[in-house]
Amino acid sequence: MPTLLASTLTQIAVLLIFVAMLTVVMILTRNRVRNSMRSSGPGVREQYARMNEKRQALRDGEEVMIELDRVARQVHGQLDTRFAKLEAVIRDADARIEKLERLMRKAADRPTLDITLDEARPDELEPAPVMESGPHADVYRLADAGMDRVQIAEETGKTNGEVELILALRKAKPAGSTS
């Protein structure tokens, strides 16, 4: 029995030495891991906090982009409205200028040829009927006599363009006629 007791005590002593050595190795390893974590970078909590800050910054950026898009659409709509109003004012001014020019020519007792096209439906316009009498009768008479456009313009006091237009309208066929 003494040998059994000595053998058991020896085994317990070896086991205690083994446990003590294992504990020392574990403590040293834990200290090395802590030291390496401190020197290698931020801890897990710090990394988590930084990730949350980045997510919040992304959300804030997305909100700003959405707000900018909304404001841009609003400004674009206002610009479109103002542009449409400006176009209407310009059309009105053009019409008034044209009317004023006609009145000035009429006041100066100059014969005029006014042609106004409807911009909305130019395909529905009918040519004005050609009259052999009236203010353009002298142009027709001189053309029938064989004079060229330049001579007719000099004779009547009209511009070459007016004479060409008067003669071109004379040659134009009415929309309802067939040939």
C-alpha positions in Angstrom: 0.0 0.0 0.0 2.8 2.4 0.6 3.8 2.0 -2.9 0.3 2.7 -4.1 0.2 5.8 -2.0 3.6 6.9 -3.2 2.5 6.3 -6.8 -0.8 8.2 -6.4 1.1 11.1 -4.7 3.6 11.2 -7.5 0.8 11.3 -10.1 -1.0 14.1 -8.2 2.2 16.0 -8.0 2.9 15.6 -11.7 -0.7 16.6 -12.5 -0.4 19.8 -10.3 2.8 20.7 -12.0 1.2 20.2 -15.4 -1.8 22.4 -14.4 0.5 25.1 -13.0 2.5 25.2 -16.2 -0.6 25.2 -18.3 -2.0 28.1 -16.2 1.3 30.1 -16.7 1.2 29.5 -20.4 -2.4 30.6 -20.7 -1.7 33.8 -18.7 1.3 34.6 -20.9 -0.7 34.0 -24.1 -3.5 36.2 -22.9 -1.1 39.0 -22.1 0.5 38.7 -25.5 -2.9 38.8 -27.2 -3.9 41.9 -25.3 -0.6 43.6 -26.1 -0.8 42.8 -29.7 -4.4 44.1 -29.9 -3.4 47.4 -28.3 -0.5 47.9 -30.6 -2.3 46.7 -33.8 -5.3 49.1 -33.8 -8.5 50.1 -32.2 -10.6 47.7 -30.2 -13.9 46.1 -31.3 -16.0 48.8 -29.6 -14.1 51.6 -31.3 -14.5 49.9 -34.7 -18.2 49.4 -34.1 -18.5 53.1 -33.1 -16.7 54.1 -36.3 -18.9 51.9 -38.5 -22.0 53.5 -36.9 -20.6 57.0 -37.6 -20.0 56.0 -41.3 -23.5 54.6 -41.6 -25.0 57.8 -40.2 -22.9 59.9 -42.5 -24.2 57.9 -45.5 -27.8 58.3 -44.3 -27.2 62.1 -44.0 -25.7 62.2 -47.4 -28.6 60.4 -48.9 -31.1 62.8 -47.2 -29.1 65.8 -48.6 -29.2 64.3 -52.1 -33.0 63.7 -51.9 -33.5 67.3 -50.7 -31.3 68.6 -53.5 -33.2 66.6 -56.1 -36.5 68.0 -54.8 -35.2 71.6 -54.9 -33.8 71.1 -58.4 -37.1 69.8 -59.7 -38.9 72.8 -58.1 -36.4 75.3 -59.6 -36.7 73.5 -63.0 -40.5 73.8 -62.9 -40.3 77.5 -62.0 -37.8 78.1 -64.9 -40.1 76.3 -67.3 -43.1 78.4 -66.3 -41.1 81.7 -66.6 -39.7 80.6 -69.9 -43.2 79.9 -71.2 -44.4 83.4 -70.0 -41.4 85.0 -71.6 -42.2 83.3 -75.0 -45.8 84.5 -74.7 -44.6 88.1 -74.0 -42.2 87.9 -77.0 -44.9 86.7 -79.3 -47.2 89.5 -78.1 -44.4 92.1 -78.7 -43.7 90.8 -82.2 -47.4 91.1 -83.1 -47.5 94.6 -81.7 -44.4 95.6 -83.6 -45.8 94.2 -86.8 -49.1 96.1 -86.3 -47.2 99.3 -85.6 -45.1 98.9 -88.8 -48.3 98.4 -90.8 -49.9 101.5 -89.3 -46.7 103.5 -90.0 -46.7 102.4 -93.6 -50.4 103.2 -93.9 -49.8 106.7 -92.3 -47.0 107.4 -94.9 -49.5 106.5 -97.7 -47.1 103.9 -99.1 -48.7 100.9 -100.8 -48.0 97.8 -98.7 -48.2 94.1 -99.2 -48.9 92.4 -95.8 -48.6 88.7 -95.5 -49.3 87.1 -92.2 -48.9 83.4 -91.6 -50.7 81.5 -88.9 -47.8 79.6 -87.2 -50.2 77.1 -85.7 -51.5 75.7 -89.0 -49.5 76.8 -92.0 -50.9 73.9 -94.1 -54.4 75.2 -93.8 -53.7 78.6 -95.3 -55.3 79.5 -98.6 -53.5 81.8 -101.0 -55.1 85.2 -101.5 -57.1 85.6 -104.7 -55.1 87.4 -107.4 -56.8 90.5 -108.7 -55.9 92.1 -112.0 -57.1 95.4 -110.8 -56.2 97.4 -107.7 -52.8 98.4 -106.2 -50.9 95.8 -108.2 -52.5 96.3 -111.6 -49.6 98.4 -112.8 -47.2 95.6 -111.9 -49.3 93.1 -113.8 -49.7 95.4 -116.8 -45.9 96.1 -117.1 -45.1 92.3 -116.7 -47.6 91.5 -119.5 -45.9 94.2 -121.6 -42.7 92.1 -121.3 -40.7 94.2 -118.8 -38.4 92.3 -116.4 -38.6 92.5 -112.6 -35.9 95.1 -112.2 -37.5 97.5 -114.8 -40.9 97.0 -113.2 -39.4 97.9 -109.8 -37.9 101.0 -111.1 -41.0 102.1 -113.0 -43.4 101.5 -110.0 -41.1 102.5 -107.1 -41.4 99.1 -105.5 -38.5 97.0 -104.4 -37.4 94.0 -106.5 -38.6 91.7 -103.7 -42.1 93.1 -103.7 -42.3 92.8 -107.5 -41.1 89.2 -107.4 -43.6 88.4 -104.7 -46.5 90.1 -106.5 -45.8 88.2 -109.7 -45.2 84.9 -107.9 -48.6 85.2 -106.2 -50.2 86.0 -109.6 -48.8 82.7 -111.0 -49.9 80.7 -107.9 -52.9 78.5 -108.5 -55.8 78.7 -106.0 -56.0 75.7 -103.6 -59.3 74.5 -104.9 -58.4 74.5 -108.6 -57.4 71.4 -110.6 -55.2 71.2 -113.7 
